[in-house]
Structures are given as structure tokens and as C-alpha cells.
């Protein structure tokens, strides 16, 4: 798969995680919606599923890793920012993608989905976390 299909997998995983948290529907219902609405066009579907299922299963673990590196309570972090961080931390843990690419992808996603200053917050947190997950 190419770079953009992986980025689309991350984009869709962020949106799916957000939908899952807000709606409280099952991850299977959320995934079905994404397929029915053709949201997964030009997406590495296997990678989308991998991120969505694994990050949703490991939110507590990912939040525990994140906690010492954020300046506010985890529950006060915007859902989008939190999910961008979770996905990036999860990708760090897999050790398959260079950390610079993971951070860059997270910054780009923050520019798309986050507030005006989200990308700086994401960059600052991930810059610290990647050092402990090397």
C-alpha cells in the first residue's frame, strides 16, 4: 500500500475512534458504518482495522503512557487530540514505522482535525514519548 492509503487509514481510524467514544456503539457497528458509507475508499483497510481495533482495545494502556507527558488531565484532552496521540503511541510501540514519520503523520492529522494549536501540542507530547518507547 502507498503512503496516502496509510494516511487515509489513520484518518479513518481517528474518525472511527471518535464515533465509538461519542456514540458508545460497538466497534463492529462503527466499522460497518464506515464500510456502508464508502468512507474507506483509497484506504489501507487492513491497517485501518488494525489501528481501530487495537487502539480501542488498549486505550487505558495508551493513556497511561501518555499521562506523564501531558500538562492536563487525560479526560480534559480533546477527543481528536487524544486519539491522534493514542494512534501515534501505538505506532511507536509497534516499532515498524520510523518515529519521525509517526510524529509527522500525527502533526498532519492534527492540522486536519484539530484546533489551531493542536499540532504544536501533539508534536510536544510525541517528541517526549518517542524517547521512552525507542
C-alpha angles and dihedrals in degrees: 000000000000131000096264094051089054091048089050089051089055092046092051093044090054091050092045092049090049091050091047093052096045099040098036087218118145119272087244091057091048092049091048090052091053091052095045093049093048090238091143098066111136090009131130091240095191090054092046090053092045093052096041096047098039097043092046089050093049105039094122093051092046092047090051090055091047098046101082091050101052124079095219139044114289090236089058094055114102112259092240095049091045092052093046088053092046093052092047093048089049090051090049089053092053090057091206099109122054111255092237090059092047091051093045092050091049091050091050091050090049089053090052100042108016136075123274094277099034094101092058091049092048092047093050094049096044092045088063098038097051089062093062095042097053 
